[in-house]
Amino acid sequence: MNRRTAPLLALCIAAALSGCTSEQEVSADDATRILRQDAPYTVEDEPFSGTLVARRGDQVVFRAEFEDGRPAGLVENFHDNGELARRRQLAWDEEKGRVVVDGDEELFNEDGQRVMLASSKDGRVVKSERWCDDGDPAERATYGEGQAMTREAWDCETGQQITQESTNAEGQPEGEQKAWVPDGTLVKHARFVAGQPEGLQETWHPNGQVATRGSFSAGKPVGRHEAFDDTGRLLEGGEYDAQGARTGLWTETFADRSNTVHYGPDGFLPAEFSQAYLSALLPPQAKPETVAFYLNEGQVKVDQAIPTDGGDRPTFGRLDFPVRDWTYSVVIADHGLLPLLLEKGADINQADSRSRTRLLRCLDRFSPDKGNMRDRCTPAELDELLAKGAKADLADAQGRNALHVLADVALYGDYDRFGTQAGTSAQARIAAIATVAKAGADVNAADAEGNTPLVTALKSRRADLVRALLAAGARADGAGPGNTAAVHWLFLKQREEYDIRGDFVADLLPDLIKAGADPGVPFEWDGAQVTMRELAARHGMVELVQMLDQSGGG
């Protein structure tokens, strides 16, 4: 006797014992509807007792036992090949007013392999198991009061466990919860008490890198929490206080750019002292004795953060958190106050919310003399900063180092005090490039957009700065942003905008070629690959075309 004929014999025996041998044939669609309907199934206005059968041709596709118009006993569905597909014990629950599973329910694949077994009592699942087509376990669960209490699952392709979870009687997560990817890498480990996370919670990327990590107490986040991308880069991180609120410095990422955000007043200059202290700290009327008074009294600490207006202009008065822009005394103070601040423990390399140090801020305001602009930074001040330990190899939040800042100046960006371009200003900038490169600034570093200092100088259309960077070791054959080469920025102003100045190109092209640049390398323009020669030819720049031909850049 095979598995398919055993239920038929049971039906026949049951029918004989009851004195009923009735069999009613219906369509498969009607059979489904009859099982789901609320009213008893009747035949000739009488509640049906017997066997309900549906066929497709000669093949039975559905069979169910009925008593008094209600499903009562075995209900079976069959695959098109005649193999049993589903078998379950159904009963009518008067209290619920519907049909429920009361006993075992089984599922089979077309090869006759059982792939699911669930046991129920009065419509509530007690336990269930699933198997892969090859007979290996796929899922195992136990239940209480109709809710899953424990569940384990395995991947049918690899045989690796992929789920371990449990719930309490209310259906809430309880105890350890784990998840794996099919290759066996753990990607989740959580702990719950009464449905709330408790203790350390961790997730991982499929490559094994940590994705999230943080602890909870009574469902509230506590301590340090972190989130990383699949390369290990920190996307978000910071501390929670005992009430589950963010506090202190946090790293947050928006539009793939990391920012630092400060939550809560700890570590900030007290608002009540900000006006007097900052007035004494900043040029042009800095007052060393007043700054020293506040620091000596302990009312202000040298490492306290100072809110700014989005640039580096300090703001006064009440603090509204979170604060996204701030600076520090050592970054913005009048240069004459630097010895005092360092004596009081200031870190000369402390950086503001945009990762700008005093050195980077100095170079952003670089000038051979102050003139009437007290916030200008002179070559002598630059030398003093380096002598006092300022690091030239640091970069801001955009990846711009000291050389990027010095090179980011327009063609007429160096002025003397009378508003005309001064040769001394340009010479001072060239000397500063050599100074900071010697002090450790990376002359070939790329910023967040892919600009090297050399590309930045080319964008500024400053031949003198380009030559200074080449002399400092800049690679003329290096890359630029957006799959360009550095030499392409003789023509380009932005990635989708060109600014071809014949005299500028003629002046610098030989130097760049001598330093290793290849002007014949194509780049993308308007969706097509073009060379510098082709772009010059489009605009009738005959002399440039000839120059490129002579240089081998055709």
C-alpha positions in Angstrom: 0.0 0.0 0.0 1.5 3.3 -1.0 1.1 6.7 0.8 -1.6 7.9 -1.6 -4.0 4.9 -1.2 -3.8 4.7 2.6 -6.0 7.8 3.1 -8.5 6.5 0.6 -8.9 3.2 2.5 -9.4 5.2 5.7 -12.2 7.1 4.1 -13.9 4.0 2.8 -13.7 2.4 6.3 -15.0 5.5 7.9 -17.8 5.7 5.4 -18.8 2.1 5.9 -18.9 2.4 9.6 -21.1 5.5 9.4 -23.4 3.8 7.0 -22.8 6.6 4.5 -21.1 5.9 1.2 -22.0 9.3 -0.4 -19.5 10.9 -2.8 -20.1 14.3 -4.3 -18.1 15.6 -7.2 -17.5 19.3 -7.7 -15.0 21.5 -9.6 -11.7 22.4 -8.1 -12.7 26.1 -7.8 -16.0 25.1 -6.1 -14.1 22.9 -3.7 -12.0 25.8 -2.5 -15.1 28.0 -2.1 -17.0 25.3 -0.2 -14.1 24.9 2.3 -14.1 28.6 3.0 -17.8 29.3 3.2 -19.5 30.0 6.5 -22.8 28.2 5.7 -22.9 24.4 5.7 -22.5 22.7 2.3 -25.8 21.2 1.2 -26.9 18.8 -1.4 -30.6 18.8 -2.3 -31.2 21.2 0.7 -29.6 18.7 3.1 -26.3 19.1 4.9 -23.8 16.9 3.1 -22.1 14.0 4.8 -19.6 12.0 2.8 -16.7 12.7 0.5 -16.3 15.7 -1.6 -14.1 15.1 -4.7 -12.7 17.2 -7.5 -11.1 15.8 -10.7 -9.2 17.1 -13.7 -10.0 14.5 -16.3 -9.6 11.1 -14.6 -7.1 12.5 -12.0 -8.4 13.3 -8.5 -7.0 16.8 -7.5 -9.0 17.3 -4.3 -10.7 15.1 -1.7 -12.3 16.0 1.6 -14.5 14.4 4.3 -17.7 16.2 5.3 -20.1 15.7 8.1 -23.4 17.6 8.5 -22.2 20.1 5.8 -18.9 20.8 7.5 -15.3 19.6 6.8 -14.6 16.9 9.3 -11.5 14.7 8.9 -8.9 14.4 6.1 -8.7 17.0 3.3 -6.2 16.2 0.5 -4.9 18.0 -2.5 -2.9 16.4 -5.3 -0.3 17.5 -7.8 -1.0 17.1 -11.5 1.1 14.0 -11.6 -1.1 12.4 -9.0 1.3 12.7 -6.1 -0.1 13.9 -2.8 0.5 17.7 -2.4 -1.2 18.5 0.9 -3.0 16.6 3.6 -4.6 18.0 6.7 -7.1 17.3 9.4 -9.9 19.9 9.5 -12.7 20.4 11.9 -15.5 23.0 12.4 -14.9 25.2 15.4 -18.3 26.4 16.5 -17.0 29.0 18.8 -14.8 30.6 16.1 -17.4 30.0 13.5 -14.8 28.7 11.0 -12.9 25.7 9.8 -9.6 25.0 11.7 -6.8 22.6 11.5 -7.0 20.0 14.3 -4.2 17.5 14.0 -1.4 17.2 11.4 -1.0 19.2 8.2 1.6 18.0 5.6 3.0 19.3 2.4 4.7 17.2 -0.3 6.7 18.1 -3.4 5.9 16.5 -6.8 8.5 13.7 -6.1 6.5 12.6 -3.1 9.0 14.1 -0.6 7.4 15.5 2.5 8.6 19.1 2.9 6.4 20.3 5.8 4.7 18.9 8.9 2.7 21.0 11.3 0.8 19.8 14.3 -2.2 21.9 15.5 -4.7 21.7 18.3 -8.0 23.5 17.9 -6.6 25.7 15.2 -3.4 26.6 17.1 0.0 25.4 15.8 1.9 23.5 18.4 5.0 22.7 16.3 6.1 22.7 12.7 9.0 21.4 10.6 10.0 22.1 7.0 12.5 20.2 4.8 14.4 20.9 1.7 13.6 18.8 -1.4 16.7 16.7 -0.6 15.3 15.9 2.9 17.7 18.2 4.8 16.0 20.4 7.5 14.8 23.9 6.3 12.9 25.1 9.3 11.9 24.0 12.8 9.6 25.8 15.2 7.8 25.2 18.4 4.8 27.2 19.6 2.8 28.1 22.7 -0.6 29.6 22.8 -0.5 30.0 19.0 2.7 32.1 19.1 6.1 31.0 17.8 8.3 30.4 20.8 11.5 29.1 19.0 12.4 29.1 15.3 15.4 27.8 13.5 16.0 27.9 9.7 18.6 26.5 7.3 19.5 27.4 3.7 18.7 24.6 1.3 21.5 25.3 -1.1 24.4 25.3 1.5 22.8 23.5 4.5 24.0 26.4 6.7 21.8 27.7 9.5 20.4 31.1 8.7 18.0 31.9 11.6 17.8 31.4 15.3 15.0 33.3 17.1 12.5 33.0 19.9 9.5 34.9 21.3 7.6 35.0 24.5 3.9 34.2 25.0 2.9 37.6 23.7 4.7 37.1 20.5 7.5 39.5 21.4 11.2 38.8 20.7 12.8 37.1 23.7 16.3 35.9 24.4 19.1 35.6 21.8 18.3 36.2 18.1 20.8 35.3 15.4 20.9 35.4 11.6 23.4 34.2 9.1 23.8 34.6 5.3 23.8 31.3 3.4 27.6 30.9 3.5 27.5 30.8 7.3 28.6 34.3 8.0 26.9 35.7 11.1 25.1 39.0 10.2 23.0 39.6 13.3 23.2 38.9 17.1 20.6 40.5 19.3 19.3 40.0 22.8 15.7 40.8 23.9 13.9 40.9 27.2 10.1 41.2 27.0 10.3 42.5 23.5 12.9 45.1 24.2 16.6 45.0 23.1 18.9 44.4 26.1 22.7 44.4 26.2 25.0 44.4 23.2 23.3 44.3 19.8 25.4 43.7 16.7 25.0 43.3 12.9 27.5 42.5 10.2 27.7 43.0 6.4 27.7 39.8 4.4 31.5 40.3 3.9 32.0 40.0 7.7 32.5 43.8 8.3 30.7 45.2 11.3 27.5 47.0 10.2 26.0 48.3 13.5 27.1 47.9 17.1 25.6 49.3 20.3 24.1 48.4 23.8 20.6 48.8 25.2 19.1 48.9 28.7 15.4 48.4 29.1 15.0 49.1 25.4 16.9 52.4 25.5 20.2 52.9 23.7 23.1 53.5 26.1 26.9 54.1 25.7 28.5 54.3 22.3 26.6 53.3 19.1 28.2 52.9 15.7 27.3 52.1 12.1 29.7 51.3 9.3 29.6 50.7 5.6 30.9 47.4 4.1 34.4 48.8 3.8 34.6 49.6 7.5 34.1 53.4 7.1 32.3 54.9 10.0 28.9 56.3 8.9 27.4 57.1 12.3 28.8 57.0 15.8 28.5 58.6 19.2 27.3 58.3 22.8 23.8 58.0 24.4 23.2 59.2 27.9 21.3 57.2 30.6 18.0 58.5 29.3 18.7 57.2 25.8 19.4 60.7 24.3 22.3 61.5 22.1 25.1 63.4 23.8 28.5 64.8 23.0 30.2 64.5 19.6 28.5 62.4 16.9 29.6 61.4 13.4 26.7 61.5 11.0 26.6 60.9 7.2 24.4 62.8 4.8 24.6 62.3 1.0 27.7 60.1 1.5 29.5 63.0 3.3 30.5 62.6 6.9 29.7 65.4 9.3 30.4 65.9 13.0 27.4 67.0 15.2 27.5 68.0 18.8 24.6 67.1 21.1 24.2 68.7 24.5 26.0 71.5 26.3 28.9 69.6 27.7 32.2 70.8 26.2 30.9 74.2 25.0 31.9 77.7 26.0 29.3 78.8 28.6 26.8 81.2 26.9 27.0 83.7 29.8 30.8 84.3 29.1 30.8 84.1 25.4 30.4 87.8 24.5 33.2 89.1 26.8 35.5 86.2 26.2 35.2 86.2 22.4 35.6 89.9 22.2 38.9 89.6 24.0 40.0 86.6 21.9 39.5 87.8 18.4 41.3 90.4 16.3 41.4 93.3 15.8 41.0 94.3 19.5 42.3 91.2 21.3 42.9 91.6 25.0 45.4 89.0 26.3 44.8 90.0 30.0 41.0 89.4 29.7 41.5 86.0 28.0 44.1 85.1 30.7 41.6 86.1 33.4 38.8 83.9 32.2 41.2 80.9 31.8 42.9 81.4 35.1 39.5 81.7 36.9 38.4 78.5 35.3 35.2 80.0 34.0 36.3 79.2 30.5 38.4 76.2 29.4 40.8 76.4 26.5 39.4 73.3 24.8 35.7 74.3 25.0 33.9 74.4 21.7 32.5 77.8 20.3 29.4 77.7 18.1 29.8 79.3 14.7 27.4 80.6 12.0 28.2 77.9 9.5 31.6 79.4 8.6 34.0 80.3 11.3 32.3 83.4 12.7 31.5 82.8 16.4 27.9 83.1 17.6 26.9 84.5 21.0 24.3 83.8 23.6 22.0 80.8 24.1 22.9 77.4 22.6 20.4 75.4 20.6 21.3 71.7 20.1 22.3 69.8 18.2 25.1 72.2 17.0 26.6 71.3 13.6 29.2 74.1 13.3 31.8 75.1 15.9 35.4 76.0 16.3 37.9 76.4 19.2 39.9 79.2 20.7 43.2 78.0 19.3 41.8 77.9 15.8 40.4 81.5 15.6 42.3 83.5 18.3 44.4 86.5 17.4 47.9 85.3 16.6 49.4 87.2 19.6 47.3 85.0 21.9 48.7 81.7 20.6 51.6 81.4 23.3 49.1 82.0 26.1 46.6 79.4 24.8 49.3 76.8 24.3 50.6 77.5 27.8 47.1 76.8 29.1 47.0 73.4 27.3 45.6 74.1 23.9 46.3 71.6 21.1 47.7 73.5 18.2 46.3 70.8 15.9 42.8 70.9 17.3 40.3 71.0 14.4 36.9 72.7 14.1 33.7 70.9 13.0 34.9 70.9 9.4 38.3 69.5 10.4 40.1 72.7 9.8 43.1 73.4 12.0 44.7 76.7 12.7 47.3 76.0 10.0 44.6 75.3 7.4 42.7 78.5 8.4 46.0 80.4 8.3 46.6 79.3 4.7 43.0 80.2 3.7 43.8 83.8 4.8 47.4 83.8 3.6 49.0 87.2 2.7 52.6 88.6 2.8 51.4 91.2 5.3 48.3 92.0 7.3 47.8 95.5 6.0 44.5 96.7 7.4 43.1 93.1 7.6 43.9 91.8 11.1 42.7 88.3 10.3 45.3 87.8 7.5 48.0 85.1 8.1 51.5 86.1 7.2 54.5 83.9 6.2 56.1 84.6 9.6 53.0 83.3 11.4 53.0 80.2 9.2 56.6 79.6 10.1 55.8 80.0 13.8 52.9 77.6 13.6 55.1 74.9 12.1 57.8 75.6 14.7 55.2 75.1 17.5 54.1 71.7 16.2 51.4 72.4 13.7 51.0 69.4 11.3 51.1 70.1 7.6 49.8 66.7 6.6 46.3 67.1 8.1 43.3 67.5 5.8 39.8 69.1 6.3 36.5 67.3 6.1 36.6 67.6 2.3 40.0 66.0 2.1 41.8 69.3 1.3 45.3 69.6 2.7 47.5 72.7 3.1 48.6 72.5 -0.6 45.0 72.4 -1.8 44.2 75.5 0.2 47.2 77.4 -1.1 46.5 76.4 -4.7 42.8 77.3 -4.5 43.3 81.0 -5.5 42.0 82.8 -8.6 44.3 84.2 -11.3 44.2 87.6 -9.6 43.9 86.2 -6.1 47.0 87.7 -4.6 46.7 91.5 -3.9 48.6 94.1 -2.1 47.1 96.6 0.3 46.2 98.9 -2.6 44.1 96.4 -4.5 46.6 95.6 -7.3 48.2 92.2 -7.8 51.4 92.1 -6.0 54.4 90.1 -7.1 55.4 89.8 -3.5 52.1 88.1 -2.7 52.5 85.6 -5.5 56.1 84.9 -4.4 55.0 84.4 -0.8 52.4 81.9 -1.9 55.0 80.0 -4.0 57.4 80.0 -1.0 54.6 78.7 1.3 54.0 75.8 -1.1 57.6 74.8 -0.7 57.4 75.2 3.0 54.4 73.1 3.7 55.4 70.4 1.2 58.7 70.2 3.1 56.8 70.0 6.4 54.9 66.9 5.2 51.9 68.0 3.2 51.2 65.4 0.5 51.7 67.1 -2.9 49.7 64.3 -4.7 46.9 63.8 -2.3 43.4 63.8 -3.8 40.5 65.5 -2.0 37.0 64.0 -1.6 36.2 65.0 -5.2 39.4 63.7 -6.7 41.3 67.1 -7.0 45.0 67.0 -6.4 46.8 70.3 -5.5 48.1 70.4 -9.1 44.6 70.1 -10.5 43.4 72.8 -8.1 46.2 75.2 -9.3 45.2 74.4 -12.9 41.6 75.3 -12.1 42.9 78.6 -10.6 44.7 79.3 -13.9 47.9 80.0 -12.0 50.9 78.9 -14.0 53.3 80.0 -11.2 51.6 77.8 -8.6 51.5 74.8 -11.1 55.3 75.2 -11.5 55.8 75.4 -7.7 53.8 72.2 -7.2 55.8 70.4 -10.0 59.0 71.5 -8.3 57.6 70.1 -5.0 57.0 66.7 -6.5 53.5 66.9 -8.0 52.9 64.1 -10.6 52.0 65.6 -14.0 50.8 62.2 -15.1 48.5 61.9 -12.1 44.7 61.6 -12.2 42.0 64.2 -11.9 38.4 64.0 -10.8 35.8 62.1 -12.8 38.2 59.8 -14.8 40.2 62.7 -16.1 44.0 63.2 -16.1 45.6 66.3 -14.5 46.7 67.7 -17.9 43.0 67.9 -19.0 42.5 70.7 -16.6 44.5 73.0 -18.8 41.1 73.0 -20.7 38.6 72.2 -18.1 37.1 74.5 -15.4 34.5 72.1 -14.0 33.8 68.5 -15.0 31.1 69.7 -17.5 32.6 73.1 -18.3 35.7 74.1 -20.2 37.7 77.3 -20.2 40.4 77.2 -22.9 42.9 80.1 -22.6 45.4 79.8 -25.4 48.2 81.7 -23.7 47.8 79.8 -20.4 47.9 76.4 -22.3 50.9 77.5 -24.4 52.7 78.6 -21.3 52.2 75.4 -19.3 51.9 72.6 -21.7 55.6 72.1 -22.3 56.3 72.0 -18.6 53.6 69.4 -18.0 54.8 67.2 -20.9 58.3 67.5 -19.6 57.1 66.3 -16.2 55.4 63.2 -17.7 51.9 64.4 -18.8 50.3 62.8 -21.9 48.0 65.3 -23.6 46.8 62.7 -26.0 44.9 60.7 -23.4 41.1 61.0 -24.1 38.5 62.0 -21.6 34.7 61.9 -21.7 32.9 65.0 -23.0 29.2 65.1 -23.9 29.0 61.3 -23.6 31.9 60.6 -26.0 35.6 60.2 -25.7 37.6 63.2 -27.0 41.2 64.4 -26.9 42.4 67.9 -26.1 43.3 68.3 -29.7 39.8 67.4 -30.9 38.2 69.8 -28.5 40.6 72.6 -29.6 39.8 71.8 -33.3 36.1 72.1 -32.7 36.6 75.7 -31.6 39.0 76.7 -34.4 41.9 77.1 -32.1 44.5 76.4 -34.8 47.6 77.4 -32.8 46.7 75.1 -30.0 46.0 72.2 -32.5 49.4 72.8 -34.0 51.1 72.9 -30.6 49.4 69.6 -29.5 50.5 68.0 -32.8 54.1 69.1 -32.3 54.0 67.8 -28.7 52.7 64.4 -29.7 49.4 65.0 -28.1 47.3 64.6 -31.2 
